[in-house]
Amino acid sequence: MKRGFKKFIYGLFYLSLLGVFVLLVVKSITKTTPTCFDNIQNQNEAGIDCGGPCTPCDIKNLIPLDEAAPSRIFSLASGKAFALFKVENQNTDYHAMPFSYTVNVLDLNGVNVESWTGSDFLFAGETRYILETRITPPARSIGSVSIRLSDPVWKSVNDFVPPSLSLNDIKTDMGSSWLRVSGTVKNGSSFSANNVRVVAILRSKSGAELFASQTVLTSVSEFGTESFTVSFPFDTTLIKELDPNGTRVFASSK
């Protein structure tokens, strides 16, 4: 074998070794530390990015909290606006206790003019309402009001049993200067229900939602019954369109 050819073979061999060395160095430098967000099943995970040191897989795969229907904006003759959100937890094995939410109020041009945050809870498989009264812009200047649900703290149904509440004797009536919905809340549980929120939704003669209001009962004792009254503004539009027999009422407590 000619000497020049040997030098070429040796050079190619050492160049290959250098290339492998450089590749190993680059790989060691660029190698990322396994995380719970790398879309790879590693670090003793039971599934992809769940189990082991990460969020349990049954919680990671839960259905996100969401709205069950588009938000509704109600207004009075004075221009005061209120927003009603129907939210749901489709998961039947976990309560969201609590979760956070952000409300955004947009004007007619789609510009965010007002925002605030709050917290609430949703039991497993529950659908219910959140009534927001903190809107300050007049109804005529509002383009839309939206809610974003986030950061649920999941609790297994095996770890918490919600109170069993039922509503009875619901009545919608009015006087010369007042409009109200009244009734009773019965607690069918062997423990008291605290901060019972009662939301009443008035409906028109055509079946449309007219307005919503709420009240909170401090406590309903075990197997006890408490009366409630939800007051509404005495507004001429409400009075004219109201169907007293169409009212819907919801009660919830944790």
Rosetta blueprint (number, residue, H / E / L):
1 M L
2 K L
3 R H
4 G H
5 F H
6 K H
7 K H
8 F H
9 I H
10 Y H
11 G H
12 L H
13 F H
14 Y H
15 L H
16 S H
17 L H
18 L H
19 G H
20 V H
21 F H
22 V H
23 L H
24 L H
25 V H
26 V H
27 K H
28 S H
29 I H
30 T H
31 K L
32 T L
33 T L
34 P L
35 T L
36 C L
37 F L
38 D L
39 N L
40 I L
41 Q L
42 N L
43 Q L
44 N L
45 E L
46 A L
47 G E
48 I L
49 D L
50 C E
51 G L
52 G L
53 P L
54 C L
55 T L
56 P L
57 C H
58 D H
59 I H
60 K H
61 N L
62 L L
63 I L
64 P L
65 L L
66 D E
67 E E
68 A E
69 A E
70 P E
71 S E
72 R E
73 I E
74 F E
75 S E
76 L L
77 A L
78 S L
79 G L
80 K L
81 A E
82 F E
83 A E
84 L E
85 F E
86 K E
87 V E
88 E E
89 N L
90 Q L
91 N L
92 T L
93 D L
94 Y E
95 H E
96 A E
97 M E
98 P E
99 F E
100 S E
101 Y E
102 T E
103 V E
104 N E
105 V E
106 L E
107 D E
108 L L
109 N L
110 G L
111 V L
112 N E
113 V E
114 E E
115 S E
116 W E
117 T E
118 G E
119 S E
120 D E
121 F E
122 L E
123 F L
124 A L
125 G L
126 E L
127 T E
128 R E
129 Y E
130 I E
131 L E
132 E E
133 T L
134 R L
135 I L
136 T L
137 P L
138 P L
139 A H
140 R H
141 S H
142 I E
143 G E
144 S E
145 V E
146 S E
147 I E
148 R E
149 L E
150 S E
151 D L
152 P L
153 V L
154 W E
155 K E
156 S E
157 V L
158 N L
159 D L
160 F L
161 V L
162 P L
163 P L
164 S L
165 L E
166 S E
167 L E
168 N E
169 D E
170 I E
171 K E
172 T E
173 D E
174 M E
175 G L
176 S L
177 S L
178 W L
179 L E
180 R E
181 V E
182 S E
183 G E
184 T E
185 V E
186 K E
187 N E
188 G L
189 S L
190 S L
191 F L
192 S L
193 A E
194 N E
195 N E
196 V E
197 R E
198 V E
199 V E
200 A E
201 I E
202 L E
203 R E
204 S E
205 K L
206 S L
207 G L
208 A L
209 E E
210 L E
211 F E
212 A E
213 S E
214 Q E
215 T E
216 V E
217 L E
218 T E
219 S E
220 V E
221 S L
222 E L
223 F L
224 G L
225 T E
226 E E
227 S E
228 F E
229 T E
230 V E
231 S E
232 F E
233 P L
234 F L
235 D L
236 T H
237 T H
238 L H
239 I H
240 K H
241 E H
242 L E
243 D L
244 P H
245 N H
246 G H
247 T L
248 R E
249 V E
250 F E
251 A E
252 S E
253 S L
254 K L
